[in-house]
């Protein structure tokens, strides 16, 4: 499987990574609905067997549960996998989530993640959200100390803008940025991607299939039947008029997917990875069967003509909404 160096770090990641958000299960603010833990374990192990060499999770996914499942899945295989997790979102006994980038909280989160993941070191530790604006530098400096102590190998950020990265870069190098990026979310192209290229910051794109919408598997009926605790019910892209335009885009992508012997989801991920600044795309999976579909993406490359074909479809979608 193809790998790329992550920024200036010594990490070399496969161009798709296993995203462990959904395997956190249900009953929390940003859940994807109920999830069977045995399916999650099988999915992670199948991904590793297929050659995927890194997993992205976060403490807040399932309020610790995702990290616990990842820790179980990689037992005996730690040397095969690069572990990436995140801090800054903490919760209380009532399962209410808040932002905290204080040094004390960052250290406490790291220790808890190490225990849940059953590992001595986190390969890539990331600030999940920069919402605790006043303490971004404080949290980042504490993460740098965790690197010095050997508890973390590299540190990165998620959902940061250029100004926020400029604030912390003098304190310690930024190994990576994890932004949302897909055919339907391209806001990082104008400023953020050029900044990352200039400063050799790796880019780990999350939601390349826009949380499943670009898999080719969704209909209005299936979306209406999503569990009540599935956060996507509140996403505008899953609601009219965007939904109608998005499903039309998916239909337009089907012939291209068929030519490659893959799925629309494969095309969506390949489109993200076609950007030379992107190191890897994070793709979630909830079962071994889904992993089997995902790994097809690793070797799929879109030609310049095919990228132009996709752009025409995207232009048509924009016109239909406006």
N, C-alpha and C positions, 0 to 999 in steps of 0.2 A: 504494500500500500504506500502511496506517495506521502512523503513527509516534508515539512518546511521548518526552518529554524524560526523560533519565536523571538522576534526582535533581536536584541543583542545577547539574549540569554543562551545557555547551553542546552535548552530544551528543543527537541525536534519532534513536532507533533504531526500526526496524520491529518490530512486535510478535512477529515470529519472527526468530530469528537462526540462522545456519548453525553447527551444532556439529561441530567437527573432531576429536573424540576417536577415533572408529573409523577415520578415514583415516590414523591413525598406523601402521596395519598390525599384523602379528603379531609374535611372539617378544619380548614384554616382559610385565612382571608383570600389567598391566591391559589386555591386548589384547582385541580383539573377533574375533580370528582373522585370516587372511590377507586382504589388500586389494590390488586392482589400482590402481596409481597413475593410470592413464589414466581409470579410472572416477571416481576422486576429483577429478581436474582437471575432468572433464566436469560432475560434480555441483556443484562450486563455481561454475563459469561459468554453469551453468543457473540457479542460485539468484540470482546477480547480475543475469542477464538478466530474471528474473521480478520483480525489484525488492527483494529482500532486501538490506539495506544494511549488515549487519555480520556478522562472523565471529568465533567464539570458539574459540580453540585454547589450547595450553599447551606449554611446553618439553618436559615429560615425555611427552606423547603420542607414542608411537613413539620415544621418546628422541631428540627433535629432528626426526623425520621429518615429523610433521604440519605443523610450522611451515614446513619446506622446501616441502612441497606447496602450502600456502597461498600462500607467496611466489611460486611459479611460476604459480599460477592467477590471481593478481591483477596479474601483470606487464602494464603498460600501462593498468591500470584502478584504480590506487591511490586516485585521487580519488573513486571511487564507493563505497568501502568503509571502514567503521570497523573497525579491527583491535583485538581484545582477546586478550591472552595472559596467561600466569601464570608466577610463579616460586615457589620454596621447595622443590621436589622436584628433587634432583640425582642423578646416577648416576655410577658408576665404570666402569673398563674391563671389569669383569665383569658389567655391566648391572644391578648392585644399586642400588636406589633408597634414598635417605635424605633426611631433612628438614634444611634449612639456611637459616636466616634471618639469618645474619650479614651485616653490611653488605658485606663483601668478596664474598660469594657472590651476593647480590642484584645487585650491580653487574655481576659477571661474567656472570650469567644474562641480564641485560638486554642487554648487548653482544652475546651470542651469539644472542639472539632477534632483535635488529635485523638481524644478518647473515643469519640463516636466512630471515627474512621479507622481506629485501631492501628495507628501508624505513629512513627517517631518524628516524621517530618512531612510537611505539606509542600508539594513542589511549586505550586503557584497560589498565593494567598491574595485575594482581591477585595477592595472596598466595593460593596455591592451597589450602594447608592450614595451620592454625595450630598444627601439632603441635610445632614448635620453640618451646615455650611461653616459655622464658626470654628469647628474642630477638625476640619479636613487635615490641616497640617499636623495637629496633635496626633490624630489617628495614624497618619502616614509615617510619622517619626517613630511611633511605637512599632509599627510593622517592620520598619528598617531595623529596629533593635532585635526583633524576632529573627530576622535574617542573620544578624551578627551572632545570635545565640545558637543558631543551627536548627531552630524549630521550623523555619520556613526557608525555602531555597530562593524563591523569587517572588516579587510582589507586583501586583497590577491593579487596575481599576476597571470599573464597569459603569456605564452610563454617565461618564464624565464629558464635559465640553472642553474646548481648548483652554479657556481661561482657568478652569479648575486644574487641568494638567500642568499648566504653567506655574501654578501656585506650589505644587508639590515636587516638580521635577528637580529643583535645586537640592532638595533634601536627600533624595535617593532615586536612582534610575527607575523609570517605569518600564517594566518588562512587556506589559500588554494592556490593551484597552479591549473591553468586551462591550460592544454596542449592539443595539438592534439593527439588523440590516437584511433587507429582502427586496424583491421587486416592488413591493408595496410600501416600503419604508426606506427612503433613499436620502434622508436628511443629512447623513454624515458625509456625503460625497463632496460637498463644496469646501468645507473647512477642516473637518476632523480627519478624514483619510489623508489629505495632503500633509497635515501636521504630523500624523503618525509616520508617514513615509519619510519626512524630513528628519525626524528624531529617532528613527529606527525602533519604533514601538510596534510590537506585534499586534495584530487585530484578530480577535476571536469573535466572529459574528454570531449573535444568537437570534433565534426565531427566523431562520432563512426561509422556512415554509409558512411564516406568519402564523405560528401556533397551530399548524395543521390545515389552515385554510387553503394553502397551495399544494396540498397532497393530491388533490383530484378526487378525494373520497367524500367530500361534503356536499349535501343538498340542503335546501331550505328546511326540509322536514327533519333531517338529522341534526341540524343546528338547533331547531326548536326543541328537540328532545334532549339537549344537553342537560346534565344534572344541575339542580338549582345552585349548588356550590361551585360550579365551573365558572371561573372568572371571565371566560370568553363571552359569556352571555352579555357582559357589559361593554365589550369592545365594539367600537363603531364599525370596524371592518366586517363584523359578523351580523350587522344590521343594515336594512335598506336605508338609503339607496346604494351604499358602498357594497353591500353583499351581492346585489344583482350584477354590478359591474365586475366584481371579483370572480364570481362564478362564470361569467362570460369570458373573462381572461383565462381561467382554467380550461374551459372548453377550447379556446383558441390554441392553447399549448399542447393539447392532446396529440395532434398529428406529429409534432416535433418529438414528443416522448415516444411515440410508436416507432418513429424512424430509428431511435436509439435503443429500442427494445426495453425501455424503462417506463417509469411513471412520471406524471407531472411533478411530483415531489422531487424526483431525481433532477429534473430540469431546473427547478427552483434553486436547489442547493448548488448545482453546477454553475448557475448564473452568478451566485454570490462568490463562489471560488474562482470565477473567471477574472475577478478584480485582482490585479497583481499585489495590491497592498494587503489583502486578506490572507492571513496565515491558515486559518481553519474555520469551518462552519460547525456550529454546535447543533446537533440534531437529536431531539428527544425520541425515546422509544419506550413503549410500555409492555412489549412482548418480544419474544425471540423472532416471531414471524415479521414484525415490523423491522427488526434489525436486518433481517435478510434482504428486505427491500432497500433499506438505507445504504448498505454497503455497496450496492451497485453504483452509487454516486461517486465513489472514490476514484474511479478510472474514467468517468464520463467528462468529456471536454466539448465545449461548444465552439464552433468555428465562428470567425468574424461575421459571415453571412447569417448564421443562426442567431447571433447576438443582435444583429440588425432586425431580424424577423421578430425577435422577442420585443425589441424596442417599439416596433410598429404596433404590436398588440397593446403595449403599455400606453402608448399615445392614444390609442382608440379608447382604452379604459378611462383615461383622464378626461377625454372629450365627453364621454357618456355621463360622467358624474357632474361636470360643470355645465 
